[in-house]
Each structure stands twice: as C-alpha cells, then as structure tokens.
Amino acid sequence: MSDHAVVELDRVRFAYGEADVLRDVSFTVRRGQITAIMGGSGSGKTTLLRLIGGQLQASAGHVRVDGEDVGSLGETALYRLRRKLGMLFQFGALFTDLSVFENVAFPLRERTGLPESIIRDLVLMKLQAVGLRGAAQLMPSELSGGMARRVALARAIALDPLLMLYDEPFTGLDPISLSVTGKLIRELNDALGGASIIVTHDVAESLAIVDQVVFLADGVIVAQGSPDEVRASDHPFVRQFINGETDGPVPFHKPAVPFGVELGLEGARG
C-alpha cells in the first residue's frame, strides 16, 4: 500500500450555529485503502462526506484531498479537485430518461472532449467491469435495485477517480446484490489504485472488505483502526453497534416518567 495520503482530516470541527456536529475529528485515508465511516444516525457521517467534497466548510481544522486544503479553494479550483472524486449515492440517482449506456457516458461527455468512438469503448469497459455490458441499452426502469446500483457505480468510476465516496451503498439490497456490490467496491478500488470512503450501517459486509474503520458517536471518533481492532473495542456504544444489541448506551426505552405515574396510579414507581 502506498503512503500517499489521499484524504487527511486534521482536528476538524463542524457546527450548525452553536450545535457541534463534529468535534476534533482526525484521520487519514491512504492510496489503496478502503475506509468505513460508521456510527448511529446523526453522528456526522454524511457531513464528513460533504466536507471532503467541499459542499460544506469546516468550522475549524483542515480537510485535505490529494494535498489540497478543500476549505481554502476557490470555485474553479474546487471543481478541478472534484474531477478526482467519484460519488455513489445511496439509491444510485440514475437519470431515469437516459439508457444505461447514456448514464455512464454522461460524465465523459460533460467533462472531457473525447470523440464518441472512445467514449463508447470506455462506457462498455466500465459496464463490463460491473458485469452489465449486456444491459447497455436498457432503461433504469428495467433494472433491478442491485443492477441500478451497479450501473451507478460504473458511472461513478467513468473518469477513473482518485477517491470514491459511497453514501450507504448497501441500503435496500438483497443478500446477493449486497455481496456483489461489496465485492465490486473492493475490486474496483484495487484496480483503480485510489482510495474509497464508505458511509455505512452495514456491519458484516463492510468489515469484510475495508482496511480501516472510523467510528463516530456524538460527533467524535470513539474507535479507529482495522476491522479486528474495532471488533475488539471495549467502548460500550461500539460494542452495542457492532453486535446489534437492543439495549446499551442507546437505550430501548426513551427516558420518561415512571409508567405507573403517567397512568395515574398512586405511589407507582415503574
């Protein structure tokens, strides 16, 4: 694995007004690595993706992508940096009125001046990589959920990005499609020689394919390391999340007055 740092977060803080979403978050993603960002809903996972892509700016600290400080870039430089990024949205976000072929060709036509003959070859190569060259002329409405996700992945890698960002790539997939998608994420990362960041709730599939896990809770990193290191964490929230336990730091019952009191029973305590 290369020592080249593709993403560096250095003591990053992000807040909406006075409400901190992220506090003192630091980690590095190196070339060749797949990093999973895990944590409960509202822990700041998607906010991290937006900071890396430049949609948001850190309130403090630095976010660097391929050595460039994202928060200091002007519009032109930011768009140039984004050409190094690929994004797989949660449900694919295919253009519904374009065929599979046209969806994958779209970024090549928008961002390059390549002739159509070369664009055709590149599109078919990307579709071949995700196993869907035979679906090139289908419309999105003719695809299963798993196939649509794979087409979206082919589109995301059309420009051979240095960094791939995945926002909940396993949501809504059946077990076969989920396994196929995980396998493709690993294989494509290795083939492209870049880096990937996955925001995910899927513990089993993610820990099977990633090199590093960054675990967020209440806006701070509570565990970080290899999948084995995170599995061995003694942090109560991490243990509850990894093992899918129904009660723990995230309780089953939301705090409330004693049930008997709410029912109006004299002297009731529970």
C-alpha positions, 0 to 999 in steps of 0.5 A: 500500500502506498503512503500517499495520503489521499484524504487527511482530516486534521482536528476538524470541527463542524457546527450548525450555529452553536450545535457541534456536529463534529468535534476534533475529528482526525484521520487519514485515508491512504492510496489503496485503502478502503475506509468505513465511516460508521456510527448511529444516525446523526453522528456526522457521517454524511457531513464528513462526506460533504466536507471532503467534497467541499459542499460544506466548510469546516468550522475549524481544522483542515480537510485535505484531498490529494494535498489540497486544503478543500476549505481554502479553494476557490470555485474553479479550483474546487471543481478541478479537485472534484474531477478526482472524486467519484460519488455513489449515492445511496439509491444510485440517482440514475437519470431515469430518461437516459439508457444505461449506456447514456448514464455512464457516458454522461460524465465523459461527455460533460467533462472531457472532449473525447470523440464518441468512438472512445467514449463508447469503448470506455462506457462498455469497459466500465459496464463490463467491469460491473458485469452489465455490458449486456444491459447497455441499452436498457432503461433504469426502469428495467433494472433491478435495485442491485443492477441500478446500483451497479450501473451507478457505480460504473458511472461513478468510476467513468473518469477513473477517480482518485477517491470514491465516496459511497453514501450507504451503498448497501441500503435496500439490497438483497443478500446477493446484490449486497455481496456483489456490490461489496465485492465490486467496491473492493475490486474496483478500488484495487484496480483503480489504485485510489482510495474509497470512503464508505458511509455505512450501517452495514456491519458484516459486509463492510468489515469484510472488505475495508482496511480501516474503520472510523467510528463516530458517536456524538460527533467524535471518533470513539474507535479507529483502526482495522476491522479486528481492532474495532471488533475488539473495542471495549467502548460500550456504544461500539460494542452495542453497534457492532453486535446489534444489541437492543439495549446499551448506551442507546437505550430501548426505552426513551427516558420518561416518567415512571409508567405507573405515574403517567397512568395515574396510579398512586405511589407507582414507581415503574 
